[in-house]
């Protein structure tokens, strides 16, 4: 091999090694971020639930519940907070509407309280774009609405903002809407909206959903009393106090949460919750407020794996997204490095290889 050929092969080897480094240390970190403009919709179903009917003032069994979650990214807020904190964050507004009507729609007249859903909660969360960990952001300017909050009302004035002295909302904590890129088989901390706290969520096993490899995590939210802004009163007859028109009860809550996570992207492919809430009186559970096993419906899981259609065409599709990210973060760096080292090794081998000896002189 001539000098020019050796120089060309060495250059090609250095080029492929450079491709490996760029893919691993630039392209992959650039791509492994949650999209700031993300929009996602999920639908969960909870057949045969038991709820407490406010209208009937009694437990109501055999109710089919539906929970619709909408997640929408706020790009302007994400840019603003990223600059202020000098780190890449994303900001998501979420809303979850739970009702016994699958296609529930809010009434036009807000005063029609009898037509409000069984449950409603909206939140604004600020997340690290790479890890999915919640980031505390509560701007000092009272007119700045970019900060995190939580609310059970559509009214802006009802939004609770982080307050370390409050028992109602100290700020988001742990993972909220997704797991880290490159999720590991270990215990994380995941946010529970009802108690407004984060609890450990443990890796359990690896399995498949619609052909997609996922990690299964499980979280136990222990039974506890929920803080009430004002005393919760029910008719005395509900708790065995026949001689009292009303008594103050305590709402309790516990939950077993199971999440199926695509590990490369950290996306939640399927979620399930086994909730139990009660009204307790004198430390004893008296009335079931909510008892339900609720989980993503089949169409939501399929969308998360294969991708959405129509208006939801940009949602989900984590099977292909994970494959592309794995290609950039693993296969391209590995193969490029191998090719680059082989090319440089070839030149070194040819350079050090013993050359053929000169012709021996004839003996006389």
MARTIGU-334198 format. One line per field, with one value per residue (C-alpha): x, y, z. Coordinates in Angstrom, 3 decimals, m for minus. Each point is the difference from the previous one (the first is absolute). Example, Ala and Ser with C-alpha at 12.3 -4.5 7.8 and 13.67 -1.06 7.14 Angstrom:
<pts>
px: c(12.300, 1.370) .
py: c(m4.500, 3.440) .
pz: c(7.800, m0.660) .
</pts>
This chain:
<pts>
px: c(0.000, 1.410, 0.278, m3.037, m2.117, 1.095, m0.811, m3.461, m0.788, 1.192, m2.178, m3.002, 0.700, 0.156, m3.219, m1.927, 1.321, m1.149, m3.460, m0.115, 0.907, m2.465, m2.845, 0.676, 0.860, m1.893, m2.789, m1.358, m0.071, m1.579, m2.758, m0.650, m2.080, m3.732, m1.577, m1.085, m3.003, m1.297, m3.756, m1.378, m3.385, m0.696, m3.250, m0.310, m2.895, m1.143, m2.914, m2.169, 1.227, m1.634, m0.385, m1.768, m2.961, m0.345, m3.506, m1.183, 2.230, 0.791, 2.524, m0.628, 1.508, 0.397, 1.003, 2.195, 2.501, 1.956, 3.011, 1.259, 3.450, 1.276, 3.647, 1.065, 3.450, 0.567, 2.975, 0.247, 0.043, 2.552, 2.366, m0.417, 0.599, 2.891, 1.796, m0.753, 1.257, 2.769, m1.214, m2.260, m3.531, m3.446, m3.296, m3.213, m3.571, m2.024, m3.687, m1.756, m3.786, m1.629, m3.693, m2.486, m0.617, 2.661, m0.505, m0.561, 0.061, 0.118, m3.225, 0.077, m1.400, 2.476, m2.823, m1.468, 1.907, m2.234, 1.436, 3.661, 2.089, 0.485, 3.633, 2.166, 3.618, 2.348, 3.706, 2.928, 3.279, 3.567, 2.203, 3.653, m0.068, 2.428, m0.905, m3.698, 0.641, m2.185, 1.665, m1.135, m1.006, m2.049, 0.768, 0.217, m2.141, m3.668, m1.019, 2.170, m2.210, 2.775, 0.495, m1.249, m3.423, m2.778, m3.750, m3.338, m1.760, m0.062, 0.288, 3.447, m0.334, m0.401, 3.435, 2.300, 3.616, 2.962, 0.162, 2.396, m2.134, m3.212, m1.296, m1.863, 2.761, 3.721, 0.917, 0.421, 2.565, 1.592, m1.011, m3.369, m0.928, 2.896, 3.085, 3.602, 1.401, 1.831, m2.240, 1.790, m1.254, m0.045, m2.233, m1.014, m2.326, m3.279, m2.552, m3.480, m2.412, m2.637, 2.366, 2.277, 3.106, 2.545, 0.420, 2.437, m0.922, 1.841, 1.094, m1.767, 0.626, 0.493, m2.805, m1.561, m2.982, m1.110, 3.489, 1.787, 2.431, m0.935, 1.001, m2.745, 0.159, m2.292, m0.689, m1.812, m1.584, m0.731, m3.410, m0.202, m2.320, m0.296, 0.237, m3.274, m0.267, m3.201, m1.687, m1.638, m3.545, m2.437, m3.426, 0.406, m2.011, 2.768, 2.404, m2.493, m0.695, m3.773, m0.552, 2.224, m0.896, 3.641, 3.416, 3.546, 1.798, 3.525, 0.738, 2.593, 1.843, 2.337, 1.187, 1.988, 1.413, 1.520, 1.821, 1.318, 3.022, 1.808, 3.580, 1.839, m2.339, m1.373, m3.551, m2.967, m1.639, m2.680, m1.133, m2.242, m1.235, m1.854, m1.508, m1.923, m1.348, m2.341, m1.773, 1.263, m1.691, 1.754, 2.886, m2.195, m0.881, m3.742, m0.771, 1.763, 0.708, 1.789, 1.002, 1.289, 2.574, 0.613, 2.450, 0.819, m2.426, 1.259, m0.114, 2.204, 2.567, m0.010, 0.461, 2.908, 1.701, m0.823, m0.932, m3.248, m2.208, m1.805, 0.091, 2.231, 2.492, 2.910, m0.725, 1.500, 1.958, 2.654, 0.960, 1.501, 1.261, 1.848, 1.507, 1.265, 1.464, 1.651, 1.513, 1.503, 1.073, 1.331, 0.345, 1.396, 2.720, 0.881, 0.223, 1.757, 2.577, 0.622, 0.416, 2.303, 2.211, 0.149, 1.115, 2.715, 0.990, 0.322, 2.518, 1.977, 0.030, 1.226, 2.609, 1.410, m0.292, 3.451, 0.958, 1.345, 3.824, 2.312, 1.173, 2.972, 3.334, 0.861, 2.601, 3.217) .
py: c(0.000, 3.334, 3.085, 1.626, m3.096, m0.259, 3.661, m0.454, m3.063, 1.767, 2.996, m2.262, m1.697, 3.355, 1.047, m3.045, 0.438, 3.632, m1.169, m2.338, 2.829, 2.437, m2.525, m0.978, 3.340, 2.493, m1.502, m2.306, 2.656, 2.444, m2.437, m1.515, 2.890, 0.240, 2.135, 3.379, 0.119, m3.465, m0.641, m3.292, m1.488, m3.158, m1.702, m2.292, m2.291, m1.212, m2.422, m1.023, 2.685, 1.016, 3.724, 2.242, 1.732, 3.565, 0.238, m3.230, 0.326, m3.689, m2.454, m0.775, m3.294, m1.304, 3.343, 0.104, 2.833, 1.751, 2.243, 2.243, 1.546, 2.789, 1.085, 3.119, 1.571, 3.715, 0.864, 3.667, m0.840, m2.774, 2.402, 2.630, m2.360, m1.781, 3.326, 1.016, m3.299, m0.556, m3.550, m1.638, m0.389, m0.622, 1.339, m2.013, 0.927, m3.087, m0.532, m3.197, m0.260, m3.051, m0.767, m2.789, 1.434, m1.008, 3.110, 2.467, 3.707, 2.887, 2.057, 3.437, 1.487, m0.392, 0.460, m3.378, m1.779, m3.063, m0.590, 0.173, m3.187, m2.450, 1.055, 2.647, 1.036, 2.171, 0.569, 1.869, m1.855, 0.974, m2.980, m0.562, m0.700, m2.930, m1.755, 0.797, 1.132, 2.844, 3.401, 2.574, 3.255, 2.587, 3.464, 2.884, 2.218, m0.641, 0.929, m2.742, m3.047, m2.236, m1.731, m3.431, m0.378, m2.495, 0.548, m1.802, 2.913, 1.778, 3.328, 1.610, 1.406, m3.524, m1.152, m1.097, 1.075, m1.545, 0.904, m1.847, 0.971, m1.366, m3.525, 0.145, 0.566, 0.413, m0.396, m2.928, m2.624, m3.033, m1.267, 1.225, m0.745, m2.121, m1.928, 0.873, m0.779, m3.269, m1.127, m2.423, m3.028, 1.737, 1.917, 3.565, 2.509, 0.752, 2.742, m0.740, 2.827, m0.871, 0.164, 2.513, m1.910, m2.311, m3.627, m2.772, m1.935, m3.314, m1.894, m3.366, m1.724, 0.325, m0.980, 0.911, 2.103, m0.404, m1.282, 2.876, m0.805, 1.910, 0.164, m0.427, 2.211, m0.135, 2.614, m0.325, 3.208, m0.834, 0.601, 3.471, 2.858, 2.717, 3.622, 1.897, 3.735, m0.034, m2.681, m2.768, m0.585, m2.800, m0.955, m1.771, m3.030, m0.857, m0.782, m1.434, 3.255, 0.010, 2.763, 2.515, 1.938, 0.189, m1.085, 0.826, m2.864, m0.470, m1.001, m2.769, m1.147, m2.767, m1.114, m2.699, 1.477, m2.125, 1.553, m1.639, 2.010, m0.052, 0.194, 1.738, 3.025, m0.260, 0.304, m1.368, m2.497, m1.168, 1.086, m1.680, 1.049, m1.960, 2.768, m0.155, 3.136, 0.000, 2.236, m0.902, 0.890, m0.297, m1.760, m2.645, m0.246, 0.438, 0.869, m0.804, 3.210, m1.663, m3.571, m0.628, m1.807, 2.443, m0.363, 1.263, m1.401, m2.215, 2.785, 2.247, m2.767, m0.782, 3.691, 0.285, m2.984, 0.374, 3.687, 1.909, 0.658, 3.044, 2.912, m2.045, m1.048, 1.701, m1.711, m3.239, m2.201, m0.794, m3.267, 1.826, 2.926, m2.386, m1.843, 3.248, 1.233, m3.377, 0.131, 3.448, m0.666, m3.561, m1.573, 2.987, 0.760, m3.682, m0.887, 3.258, m0.547, m3.586, 1.028, 2.886, m2.168, m2.758, 2.441, 1.510, m3.481, m1.130, 2.765, m0.790, m3.691, 0.627, 2.441, m2.439, m3.112, m1.478, 0.842, m2.581, m0.287, 1.093, m2.684, m1.985, 0.209, m3.155, m2.302, m0.486) .
pz: c(0.000, m1.060, 2.162, m1.575, 0.531, 3.634, 0.593, m1.548, 2.111, 3.176, m0.884, m0.505, 3.343, 1.792, m1.789, 1.248, 3.535, m0.191, m1.118, 3.005, 2.387, m1.555, 0.121, 3.596, 1.551, m2.160, m2.114, 2.732, 2.788, m2.454, m0.980, 3.438, 1.289, 0.571, m2.764, 1.356, m2.355, 0.840, 0.006, 1.275, 0.838, 1.990, 0.890, 3.019, 0.846, 3.410, m0.378, 2.943, 2.388, 3.265, 0.585, 2.487, m1.640, 1.287, m1.425, 1.657, 3.099, m0.295, m1.431, m3.652, m1.246, m3.544, m1.534, m3.113, 0.356, m2.753, 0.538, m2.793, 0.352, m2.225, 0.064, m1.878, m0.136, 0.517, m2.233, 1.020, 3.718, m0.582, m1.784, 2.694, 2.916, m1.761, m0.353, 3.588, 1.445, m2.579, m0.649, m2.571, 1.343, m1.448, 1.321, m0.268, 0.836, 0.873, 0.633, 1.093, m0.178, 1.594, m0.445, m0.618, m3.476, m2.513, m2.148, 2.828, m0.915, 2.478, 0.138, m1.582, 3.194, 2.864, 2.526, m0.992, 2.747, m0.252, m3.476, 1.014, m0.415, 2.842, 0.233, m1.610, 0.556, m1.996, 0.549, m1.451, 0.393, m0.835, m0.867, m0.782, m3.742, 0.298, 3.263, 0.365, 3.601, 1.231, 0.307, 2.538, m1.658, 1.837, m1.409, 2.448, m2.237, 0.964, m3.527, m1.496, m0.637, m1.305, 3.369, 1.064, 1.588, 0.724, 0.082, 0.126, m1.641, m3.339, 1.788, m0.176, 3.512, 1.425, m1.126, 2.816, m0.450, 1.868, 3.660, 2.298, 2.990, m1.513, 0.540, m3.298, m2.577, 0.586, m3.668, m2.380, 0.909, m1.689, m3.440, m1.249, m3.619, m1.227, 1.043, m0.968, m3.427, 0.558, 2.865, 2.324, 1.893, 3.367, 2.387, m0.880, 1.673, m1.778, 0.631, 1.344, m0.790, 2.609, 2.981, m1.768, 0.994, m1.654, 1.074, m0.982, m3.129, m0.378, m3.076, m0.121, m3.321, m3.743, m2.356, m3.361, m1.011, m3.624, m0.821, 1.747, 2.837, 3.150, 3.655, 2.600, 3.098, 3.029, 2.648, 3.327, 1.257, 3.645, 1.539, 1.486, 0.894, m2.622, 1.187, m0.428, m0.624, 2.058, 2.140, m2.031, 1.283, m0.828, 1.414, 3.342, m1.161, m2.511, 2.842, 2.484, 1.859, m0.454, 2.518, m1.797, m3.128, m1.070, 1.197, m1.033, m1.735, m1.269, m3.600, m0.298, m3.095, m1.153, m3.411, m1.747, m3.199, m2.784, m2.957, m3.176, m1.179, m3.342, 1.378, m2.862, m0.114, 3.550, m1.356, 1.944, m2.350, 2.433, 3.440, 2.545, 3.438, 2.674, 2.102, 3.245, 1.681, 2.979, 2.486, 3.466, 3.285, 3.331, m1.734, m1.660, m3.710, m0.362, m3.618, m3.276, m1.894, m2.941, m0.687, m3.509, m2.110, m2.836, m2.894, m3.499, m2.551, m2.833, m2.611, 2.151, 0.497, m3.730, m0.834, 2.420, m1.625, m3.695, m0.322, m0.309, m3.003, m1.314, 2.434, 2.319, m2.684, 1.798, 3.326, 1.295, m2.386, 2.602, m1.667, m2.979, 2.106, 2.297, m2.979, m1.531, 3.275, 0.645, m3.481, 0.630, 3.570, m0.328, m3.434, m1.949, 2.615, 0.414, m3.695, m0.903, 2.733, m1.107, m3.655, 0.936, 2.215, m2.624, m2.681, 2.192, 1.166, m3.599, m0.735, 3.155, m0.878, m3.542, 1.264, 2.556, m2.158, m0.847, m3.562, m2.438, 0.307, m2.810, m2.439, 1.291, m2.029, m1.957, 1.588, m1.966) .
</pts>
